[in-house]
Amino acid sequence: MQTFELNENEGAVIFREEGQEFLVPEANAKNANQIRSAIAFFLFATQKEDWIDEFNIHIEEILEIDEEEELEEEEKKKKRAHLKIVK
């Protein structure tokens, strides 16, 4: 188990086996509204199944693009001229 500390001006999202835990700063804390809004949006978004499905599709597309780029780079390396300098 890991432990961490937050000061009164910070917030956090913790992912547990039981689900997410949202820690928000007190209302009078510095940047409290921005942190609370970001966490509220995240909570809202993660509870929408269509959003999660759409996000998973997006991640799969990114991974496919990364894989394609890696393959292209390997092909470029293979095609480079392998010249030997002779003196």
N, C-alpha and C positions, 0 to 999 in steps of 0.2 A: 504494500500500500504506500502511495506517495502522499506527502503533505505539501501544502503551499499556503502562503499567506497573501491576503489582499488588504490593501489599505482602504480607507473609507471612500476613496474616490474611484475605485475600480469595480468592475463587474466580471463575471465569468460564466461560461457554459461548461458543464461537466457531463460527460457521457458515461453513464453507469449501466450495468447489466439490466437494471430495472427501468431505465429510461434516462432522459436528460434532467439535469438539475441546473437551475438558473439562479445565479447570485447577483443581485442588483444593489447598487449603492443607495444610501439614504437619499431622500428627496432634496436635501439641502447640500449635497456633495457637489464638488466641482464636476462639470460635464455629466451630471446625473441624467438629465433629459436625453442627451445623445446616447448614452450607454443603455438606458432603459428602452429607448426606441429601437435600437439595434437588436437588443435581446428579444423584445416583443415581436419584431418582424421575424427573427429567426424562429421563435417558437411558433408563430403563425404558419410560416412556410413549411416547417418540418411536420406539421400536423395535416397538411394537405397532401393526400396520396397522389393526386395528379401532378403536383409539383415535384414530388420525390421521383415519380416515374420519369418525368421530363428531364430532371436533373441527372438521373442514372443514364439515360440515353445520351445526354450531352457528354458525360464522363467517358462513356464507351467510345463515342466519336473522337474525343481528344486522344484517348489511348490508341485508337486505330491510326490516327494521323501521326502520332509519335512513332509508332511502329513502322509506318510507311516511310517516314523521313529517315529513320535509322537504316532501313533497307536501301534507300536511295543513296545514302552516304557510303554504305559498304560497297555498292556498285560503282560509285565514283572512284573510290580507293582502288578497286580492282582495275578500272579502266585507265588510271594514270600511267603515264609512260614510266617504265622502269629502266632508265638509261644509266649506263655505267660510265664514269669519266675515266678515260684512258690517257695517261701522260706519256 
